[in-house]
Amino acid sequence: MFTFIVRRFFSALISIVLASMLVFSALLAVPGDPAEIILGLNASPEALAALREKLGLTVPAPQRYLNWLTGIVRGDLGESLNYQKDVSELIIDRLAVSVPLALGAALIACFIALPLGILAALKRNTFLDPLVTAISQVGAAIPSFWLGLMLILFFAVELRWLPAGGYVPWERDPLGTLRSLLLPIIALGLGQAAVMTRMTRASMIEVLNQDYIRTAKAKGLSGRRVVMIHGLRNALVTLITILGLSLTNVFIGSIIIEQVFALPGLGRLALIAIGTRDFPLLQGEILVYAGTIVFLSFLVDISYGFLDPTIRYA
C-alpha cells in the first residue's frame, strides 16, 4: 500500500508541475504587452518600464517561470497588482467562503443522490424509477444560478427567513455565516444531486446485475443484506469517483453562485482579477483551482487502493 501511495503522490506532483507550466504558458500567450494591457495605451514609458520590472518581464520567460515556481514552493504566489497584497494571503482569506460552500453543496448532493439513486436501481419495475429519473433530468437541466435566484425570491424576499446575499465572517457571527451560506449551498447542491442521482442509479444497476448478486440471492440472503453488504460495497469504487467529480464540479461551479449571492469567495476574486487584468492574482487563482482538482483526484485514487486491493498492483 505504501508503494501505491508513493506512486500516486508522484503522479499528482507531476500533474501539478504540468498544470503550473500550462497556466504560465497560457498567460504568456496573451497577445500584446502585459504592461500595456494593464495600464492602457496612454501610460507613460516610465510607468510601463516600472510595471515590466515588477512583473519580471525584463528576464527571459523560462527564468520567469522558474522564479515563479520557486516562489510557489515557498508559498509565495506573487503580489496582486490591484490589491497590493500577497496573492497567497488573498486566496487564503477567500477559502473561508469557498471551501464551506463547496463542502456543504457536496454533502447535500450526496445525502440526496445516494439514497435516490439506490432506490431507483432497486425499484426499476415500479413507478419510482421513472419518477426519480424524470426529477433528476429536470434538476440537471436547471441552471444553478437560476435556482439561486428563485431561492432568493422565495426564502429571502417573500418569507424573509434568510438573507438575499452578502457574507458574515465566521469570527464575527458563526450563525450568521451559516445563514448567509445556506441558500447558495442549496442552489449548488441540488443541481449536482440531480447529476449524481443518475450516475448512482446506473452504477447500482450494473452491480446488481452481476453473477455474485444472483448467487447471494439464491443462497437465501435478505434483500437488504445483499444490497448493503454485496451490492453497495462493490459499487463504492464508482460512488467514490462520483463523489470526487461532485467536489470538483461544485468547487468550480461556485464561481457563478458567488456572483449571484455576492459572496467574497475565490470565484468572485477570479472575476475581479480578470476584470482588472491582475495577472499575478489570476495566475495564482488558476493554479489553486488546478491544484485542488489534482488533490481531489489523488484522494480518490488512494481510496481505490483501500476499497479494492487489486487496484494497488495495477
C-alpha positions as CSV (number, residue, x, y, z in Angstrom):
1,M,0.0,0.0,0.0
2,F,2.9,2.4,0.8
3,T,4.3,1.9,-2.7
4,F,0.9,2.5,-4.2
5,I,0.5,5.8,-2.3
6,V,4.0,7.0,-3.3
7,R,3.4,6.2,-6.9
8,R,0.1,8.2,-6.9
9,F,1.8,11.0,-5.0
10,F,4.5,11.5,-7.6
11,S,1.9,11.3,-10.3
12,A,-0.1,14.1,-8.6
13,L,3.1,16.1,-8.2
14,I,3.9,15.8,-11.9
15,S,0.4,16.8,-12.7
16,I,0.7,20.0,-10.6
17,V,4.0,20.9,-12.3
18,L,2.4,20.4,-15.7
19,A,-0.6,22.4,-14.6
20,S,1.7,25.3,-13.5
21,M,3.5,25.2,-16.9
22,L,0.2,25.3,-18.7
23,V,-1.1,28.2,-16.5
24,F,2.1,30.2,-17.1
25,S,2.2,29.5,-20.8
26,A,-1.5,30.4,-21.2
27,L,-1.0,33.9,-19.8
28,L,2.3,34.2,-21.6
29,A,0.4,33.6,-24.9
30,V,-1.9,36.6,-24.3
31,P,-1.2,38.9,-27.3
32,G,0.4,42.3,-26.7
33,D,2.5,43.7,-23.9
34,P,1.0,42.7,-20.4
35,A,2.2,46.1,-19.0
36,E,0.3,48.0,-21.8
37,I,-2.8,45.7,-21.3
38,I,-2.8,46.5,-17.6
39,L,-2.0,50.2,-17.7
40,G,-3.5,51.1,-21.0
41,L,-2.0,52.5,-24.2
42,N,-1.8,56.1,-22.8
43,A,0.5,55.1,-19.9
44,S,3.9,56.8,-19.7
45,P,7.1,54.9,-20.7
46,E,8.3,55.2,-17.1
47,A,5.2,53.6,-15.7
48,L,5.4,50.8,-18.3
49,A,9.0,50.2,-17.5
50,A,8.3,50.1,-13.8
51,L,5.5,47.6,-14.2
52,R,7.5,45.4,-16.5
53,E,10.2,45.3,-13.9
54,K,7.7,44.5,-11.2
55,L,6.2,41.7,-13.3
56,G,9.6,40.3,-14.1
57,L,9.0,40.9,-17.9
58,T,12.6,42.0,-18.3
59,V,14.0,38.5,-17.9
60,P,13.5,35.6,-20.3
61,A,10.3,33.5,-20.0
62,P,12.0,30.3,-18.8
63,Q,13.7,32.2,-16.0
64,R,10.4,33.9,-15.1
65,Y,8.7,30.5,-14.8
66,L,11.5,29.1,-12.6
67,N,11.3,32.2,-10.4
68,W,7.5,31.8,-10.1
69,L,7.8,28.0,-9.5
70,T,10.4,28.6,-6.7
71,G,8.1,31.1,-5.1
72,I,5.2,28.6,-5.2
73,V,7.3,26.1,-3.4
74,R,7.9,28.7,-0.7
75,G,4.2,29.6,-0.6
76,D,4.8,32.9,-2.4
77,L,2.4,33.4,-5.4
78,G,3.5,36.9,-6.0
79,E,1.8,40.3,-5.3
80,S,-1.6,41.4,-6.6
81,L,-1.4,44.5,-8.7
82,N,-5.0,45.5,-7.8
83,Y,-4.9,44.8,-4.0
84,Q,-1.2,45.4,-3.4
85,K,-1.2,42.3,-1.2
86,D,0.3,38.9,-1.4
87,V,-1.7,36.6,-3.7
88,S,-1.4,33.7,-1.2
89,E,-2.9,35.9,1.5
90,L,-5.8,37.0,-0.6
91,I,-6.6,33.4,-1.6
92,I,-6.4,32.1,2.0
93,D,-8.9,34.7,3.1
94,R,-11.3,33.7,0.4
95,L,-11.0,30.0,1.2
96,A,-13.1,30.6,4.3
97,V,-16.0,31.2,2.0
98,S,-15.4,28.8,-1.0
99,V,-14.4,25.7,1.0
100,P,-17.5,25.6,3.3
101,L,-19.7,26.4,0.2
102,A,-18.2,23.5,-1.8
103,L,-18.2,21.0,1.0
104,G,-21.8,21.9,2.1
105,A,-23.0,21.6,-1.5
106,A,-21.3,18.2,-1.9
107,L,-22.8,16.9,1.3
108,I,-26.3,17.9,0.3
109,A,-25.7,16.3,-3.1
110,C,-24.6,13.0,-1.5
111,F,-27.4,12.9,1.0
112,I,-30.0,13.3,-1.7
113,A,-28.4,11.5,-4.6
114,L,-27.1,8.3,-3.0
115,P,-30.5,7.2,-1.4
116,L,-32.5,8.2,-4.5
117,G,-30.1,6.5,-6.9
118,I,-30.0,3.3,-4.9
119,L,-33.8,3.4,-4.6
120,A,-34.3,3.9,-8.3
121,A,-32.0,1.0,-9.1
122,L,-33.8,-1.3,-6.6
123,K,-37.3,-0.3,-7.9
124,R,-36.7,-0.5,-11.6
125,N,-40.0,-2.2,-12.3
126,T,-42.1,0.3,-10.3
127,F,-43.2,3.9,-10.8
128,L,-40.4,5.1,-8.5
129,D,-37.7,4.6,-11.1
130,P,-39.1,6.7,-13.9
131,L,-40.2,9.3,-11.3
132,V,-36.7,9.7,-9.8
133,T,-35.2,9.7,-13.3
134,A,-37.5,12.4,-14.5
135,I,-36.9,14.5,-11.4
136,S,-33.1,14.2,-11.8
137,Q,-33.3,15.1,-15.5
138,V,-35.3,18.2,-14.7
139,G,-32.9,19.1,-11.9
140,A,-29.8,18.6,-14.2
141,A,-31.4,20.9,-16.8
142,I,-32.0,23.8,-14.4
143,P,-29.0,26.2,-14.2
144,S,-27.7,26.7,-10.6
145,F,-27.8,30.5,-10.9
146,W,-31.5,30.5,-11.9
147,L,-32.2,28.2,-9.0
148,G,-30.3,30.5,-6.7
149,L,-32.4,33.5,-7.9
150,M,-35.6,31.5,-7.3
151,L,-34.5,30.6,-3.8
152,I,-33.7,34.3,-3.1
153,L,-37.2,35.3,-4.3
154,F,-38.9,32.7,-2.1
155,F,-36.9,32.5,1.1
156,A,-35.4,36.0,1.2
157,V,-37.9,38.3,-0.5
158,E,-41.2,36.5,0.3
159,L,-40.6,34.7,3.5
160,R,-37.7,36.8,4.8
161,W,-36.2,33.8,6.5
162,L,-32.7,34.1,5.1
163,P,-30.5,36.9,3.7
164,A,-30.6,37.5,-0.1
165,G,-26.9,37.9,-0.3
166,G,-23.7,39.1,1.4
167,Y,-21.5,37.3,3.8
168,V,-20.9,37.5,7.6
169,P,-17.3,36.4,8.7
170,W,-17.0,33.3,10.9
171,E,-15.2,35.2,13.7
172,R,-18.0,37.8,13.9
173,D,-21.1,35.6,13.9
174,P,-20.9,31.8,13.1
175,L,-24.7,31.5,12.9
176,G,-24.9,34.5,10.6
177,T,-22.2,32.8,8.4
178,L,-24.3,29.7,8.1
179,R,-27.4,31.7,7.3
180,S,-25.6,33.6,4.5
181,L,-24.2,30.3,3.1
182,L,-27.3,28.2,3.3
183,L,-29.1,29.3,0.1
184,P,-26.0,29.2,-2.1
185,I,-25.2,25.7,-0.7
186,I,-28.7,24.5,-1.5
187,A,-28.6,26.1,-5.0
188,L,-25.3,24.5,-5.8
189,G,-26.0,21.1,-4.1
190,L,-29.4,20.5,-5.7
191,G,-28.1,20.8,-9.2
192,Q,-25.2,18.4,-8.5
193,A,-27.5,16.0,-6.7
194,A,-29.5,15.6,-9.9
195,V,-26.4,14.5,-11.9
196,M,-25.2,12.3,-9.1
197,T,-28.6,10.5,-8.8
198,R,-28.4,9.3,-12.4
199,M,-24.8,8.2,-12.0
200,T,-25.5,6.3,-8.8
201,R,-28.5,4.6,-10.3
202,A,-26.5,3.4,-13.3
203,S,-23.7,2.2,-11.1
204,M,-26.0,0.2,-8.8
205,I,-27.9,-1.3,-11.7
206,E,-24.6,-2.6,-13.2
207,V,-23.6,-4.1,-9.8
208,L,-27.0,-5.7,-9.1
209,N,-26.8,-7.5,-12.5
210,Q,-23.6,-9.2,-11.6
211,D,-23.5,-13.0,-11.1
212,Y,-22.4,-12.8,-7.4
213,I,-25.5,-10.8,-6.6
214,R,-27.7,-13.5,-8.1
215,T,-25.7,-16.1,-6.2
216,A,-26.2,-14.3,-2.9
217,K,-29.9,-14.1,-3.5
218,A,-30.0,-17.8,-4.4
219,K,-28.4,-18.6,-1.0
220,G,-31.4,-17.0,0.7
221,L,-29.8,-13.8,1.9
222,S,-32.2,-11.0,2.7
223,G,-32.6,-8.2,0.1
224,R,-31.2,-5.6,2.5
225,R,-28.1,-7.7,3.2
226,V,-27.5,-8.3,-0.5
227,V,-27.7,-4.6,-1.3
228,M,-25.7,-3.3,1.7
229,I,-23.0,-5.9,2.0
230,H,-22.5,-7.1,-1.5
231,G,-24.1,-4.5,-3.8
232,L,-23.2,-1.2,-2.2
233,R,-19.7,-2.4,-1.1
234,N,-18.7,-3.3,-4.7
235,A,-20.3,-0.1,-6.1
236,L,-18.2,2.1,-3.7
237,V,-15.4,2.5,-6.2
238,T,-17.7,4.0,-8.7
239,L,-19.5,6.0,-6.0
240,I,-16.2,7.4,-4.7
241,T,-15.4,8.5,-8.3
242,I,-18.8,10.2,-8.4
243,L,-18.1,12.0,-5.1
244,G,-14.7,13.2,-6.4
245,L,-16.4,14.6,-9.5
246,S,-19.0,16.2,-7.4
247,L,-16.5,18.0,-5.2
248,T,-14.7,19.2,-8.3
249,N,-17.9,20.4,-10.0
250,V,-19.2,22.3,-7.0
251,F,-15.8,23.9,-6.4
252,I,-15.6,25.2,-10.0
253,G,-19.4,25.9,-10.2
254,S,-19.2,28.1,-7.1
255,I,-17.8,30.9,-9.3
256,I,-21.2,31.8,-10.7
257,I,-23.1,31.2,-7.4
258,E,-20.7,33.5,-5.6
259,Q,-21.7,36.2,-8.0
260,V,-25.4,35.6,-7.6
261,F,-25.2,35.8,-3.8
262,A,-22.4,38.4,-3.6
263,L,-20.1,36.1,-1.7
264,P,-16.4,37.1,-1.4
265,G,-15.0,33.8,-2.4
266,L,-12.4,32.5,-4.8
267,G,-14.7,32.7,-7.8
268,R,-15.6,36.3,-7.3
269,L,-11.9,37.1,-6.7
270,A,-11.1,35.4,-10.0
271,L,-13.6,37.5,-11.9
272,I,-12.2,40.7,-10.3
273,A,-8.7,39.6,-11.3
274,I,-9.9,39.1,-14.9
275,G,-11.7,42.5,-14.9
276,T,-8.7,44.4,-13.6
277,R,-6.2,42.4,-15.6
278,D,-4.4,41.4,-12.4
279,F,-2.2,38.7,-14.0
280,P,-0.3,37.6,-10.8
281,L,-3.6,37.1,-8.9
282,L,-5.2,35.3,-11.9
283,Q,-2.2,33.0,-12.2
284,G,-2.4,32.1,-8.5
285,E,-6.1,31.5,-8.6
286,I,-6.0,29.3,-11.7
287,L,-3.1,27.3,-10.1
288,V,-5.2,26.9,-6.9
289,Y,-8.1,25.5,-8.9
290,A,-5.9,23.2,-10.8
291,G,-4.1,22.0,-7.6
292,T,-7.5,21.4,-5.9
293,I,-8.6,19.2,-8.8
294,V,-5.3,17.2,-8.7
295,F,-5.5,16.8,-4.9
296,L,-9.1,15.5,-5.1
297,S,-8.1,13.1,-7.8
298,F,-5.2,11.9,-5.6
299,L,-7.6,11.3,-2.7
300,V,-9.9,9.3,-5.0
301,D,-7.0,7.2,-6.3
302,I,-5.9,6.5,-2.7
303,S,-9.4,5.4,-1.7
304,Y,-9.4,3.0,-4.6
305,G,-6.5,1.2,-3.1
306,F,-8.3,0.8,0.2
307,L,-11.6,-0.3,-1.3
308,D,-10.2,-2.7,-4.0
309,P,-6.8,-4.3,-3.2
310,T,-6.3,-5.4,-6.8
311,I,-6.0,-1.8,-7.9
312,R,-2.8,-1.4,-5.8
313,Y,-0.9,-3.6,-8.3
314,A,-2.4,-2.1,-11.4
